[in-house]
Amino acid sequence: MKSLRMLVVIAALALTACSGTPRPIVDTKGVDMNQYHQDMAECQRYAEEVDVAGGVARGAGLGAVVGGAVGAVTGSGTEGAATGAITGGATSGIKNDRDRERVAKNCMRGRGYRVLN
């Protein structure tokens, strides 16, 4: 059981490490670059408020419960819980990383920039 917990923690940390600071691609033609850098930094700070690590942990916990229940029915609750935890953590991590990216893009759009991606 300790190895299962360690596997879940390692997977969650790996997923969290993958999420970087979102950097929208902006058309900078005719843009005051000093203002652009200030706005980008502020928008990235807003985006960092999306709790990727917490989402991964919640997703892993829910996945472990569901996977454990399915595994108990099929005969391997521990394996089901491990698979569910990793899958749930990964899914939540990806979703929260996308949310972070969306926040940064919306912030830059709200400040009048043409976001290209």
Salt bridges, closest charged atoms under 4 A:
ASP27 OD2 - ARG114 NH2 3.12
ASP39 OD1 - ARG111 NH1 2.95
GLU42 OE1 - ARG111 NH1 2.55
ASP99 OD2 - LYS95 NZ 2.65
ASP99 OD1 - ARG102 NH2 3.10
GLU101 OE2 - LYS105 NZ 3.12
